Amino acid sequence: MKAKNILDGTADATAEERFTTLVSANGLHIEQIVSQGQASPPGFWYDQEENEWLIVLEGTAAVQFEGEVEPVELRRGSYLEIPAHARHRVVRTGPDQKTVWLAIHYRT
């Protein structure tokens, strides 16, 4: 058995946001996301079948929920639980520094 590091492989993501599946089994999906300056397209809202728990390991981001005036600001160590079908979008990720997320998708 060999240990891995969640922050390995998080090189420059300015051209494209990167999604890496770390674990997927029995209704659980864990992924590493690396962003740098990306945001959801205008008018786009995520509406996911699963619940999502996420944490920002590095960098900053802002997530907007439908019907909310202000986005939720996230920084290193901030975590957020997003219930299934809670419509949301990424308003911004830090343009000058990569944002590394750990996202856990699960069903209840």
N, C-alpha and C positions, 0 to 999 in steps of 0.2 A: 504494500500500500504506500502511496506517495502523496504527501500533502501538496495542495496547490494554493495559490494566492489570488484572491478576488481582484486585486489591483494589477496583476500581471496582464499583459496584452491590452493595455488601455492607451495605446499610442494615439496620435493625432486623429481626431474625428471631425475635423472641420468640413471635409467634403461630404461626409455621409454619416448619419447616426448608425451605430452598430449594436446589434442585438445578438447575444450569445446565450444559448440554452445551457444551463449548468446541470439541471436535474429535471426530469419529466417522468412522473410515474403516479399511477393511482389518483388521478384528479389533481395533482400538484404539479406546478410548472414554475421553476425558479430560473430567472434569467439575469444576466449582467447587461446593462445598457450603458453605452458610452455616447455622450452628446457633447457638442461644442458649437453653440450658436443656433441649434435647430429649434424649431417650434412646430406645433401642429399647423397645417395649412388653414388659411382663413375659412371660417364656416364649418370646419371639420370638428366633430365631437366623437370621442371614444364612447362606446356603449357596449361594455363587455359582459359576457355571460357569466364570468367568474368574479369573485371578490379579488381585490388586489391589495397587498400590503407592500409598500415600498419604502426604501431608505436611501438618502443621498449619502454616499461614502466620501465623495470629493466634489467640490464645485458648488454651483447654485442653480436653482430653477424656480419657476413659478407655474402652478397648476390652477386653472380656472374651472370652477364647477358651474354648470348651467343654472341660472337663476341667482347666482352670487355676484355681488358688485365687484368685490376685490378678489384677486387671485390669492392662493395660499403660497406664501414665500417659503422656499426650502433652501437650506444650506447644509453644510457638512454635519451629519448626525441627525438631521430632521427626518422623521418618518411620518407616514400617512397611510390610513386605511381607506380604501375606496370600495364601497359596496358594489355588488353586481348591479349593472344598469344605471349607476350614477354617472350621468353624462358629464364628461370632463375633457379638457384639452390642455396641452402644454403651451403656455403663453410664451415662455422663453427659457433658454438655458444660457449659462454664461458664455459669452463670445470669446473671452480672452483666456479661458481655462476650461479644461474638459470637466464635464459633470459625469460622475460614475454613479449609477443607480444599481440597487439590487431590488428586483421586483419578484414577489412571490404571488402567483395566481393560484387560487384554490376555490373549491366548491364547499358549501356547507350543507 
